[in-house]
């Protein structure tokens, strides 16, 4: 690749970095400053509510996991029984085929 290709690519990269830096400065200037006197109790209450919701979801997921495990165990048992029956059928067909 020639220098004619790399020169615009390098320019575009540095232009993108400059624009990103300017946007970051602009949004940082407009962002409200966090006050030390803000009510931390509200934040703690929100965090506690989120923890309760997370625990509730975890308990629901545990129940779903248990029911899924039971369903998979039943499916595995059914597949095993079916496989054994198919083996018996194949053995019977082979025996009937060779006895003719």
N, C-alpha and C positions, 0 to 999 in steps of 0.2 A: 504494500500500500504506500502510496506516495504522501509527501508532505501536504499536498493539496487536500487530502482527505483528513489528516490529523489536525491541521490548524483549526478548522471550524469545530471539530469535536472538542478540542481543548478549550476553545473560546466558549462553547455552549456549556461545558462543565463548570467553568469558573463563573459564568453568568448565572447559572442555576444556584451555585453556592451563595453568590452575592444576594440574589433575590430571596433565598431562604433565610439568610441572616437578617435582611431588612424586615421581612415579615415577622420573624421571631422577636426582633426588637420592638416592632410596632405593637404586637399583641401583648408583650410583657409590660409595655407602658400603660396599656389600657386595662390590664387585668386588675381587679380589685385586690388590695393588699389585705392579707389575713390579719385580723385584729387579735391581740392577745386576750382581750376581754370578751371574746365571743363565748357563747355558752357551751362549754365542753360536755355538759350533761345531755344536751340534745344529741350530740354526736355519739356519746356513749349509749344513749337510748336507741339510736338507729343501729349501731353495731350490735347491741343485744338482740334487737328484733331480727336482724339478718342472721345471727347465730341460731336463734330459735327456728327460723325458717329452714336453715341449712340442716339442723338436726331432724326436723320433721321430714324433709326430703330424703335424708339418709335413711330414716326408719322406713319410709315408703319404698325406697330402693331395695332395702334388705328384704322386705316382704315380696317384692317383685322378683328378686334374685332367688328366694326360696321356692316360689311357685315355678319359676323357670327351670330350676334344678330338678324339681319333681317331674315336670313335663319331659325334660330331657332323659331322665332315668326311665320313665315309662316308654319313651320312644326307643331308647336303646334296648330295652327288654323286648319290645315288639319286633325290632329289627333282628335281634338274635334268634327269636323263635321262628321268624320267617326264613331266616337263613338256614336253620336246621331243617325246616320243612322242605325247602328247595333242595337241599342235599339229599333228603330221603326220596324226593320225586325223581331227581336225576339218577340216583342209584337204581330206582325201580324201572325207569325207562331204559337204562343201559342193560339191566338184567333181562328185560323183556325183549330187547333188540337182539341180544346175543343168543337168547334161547330159541329164537325162531329159526 
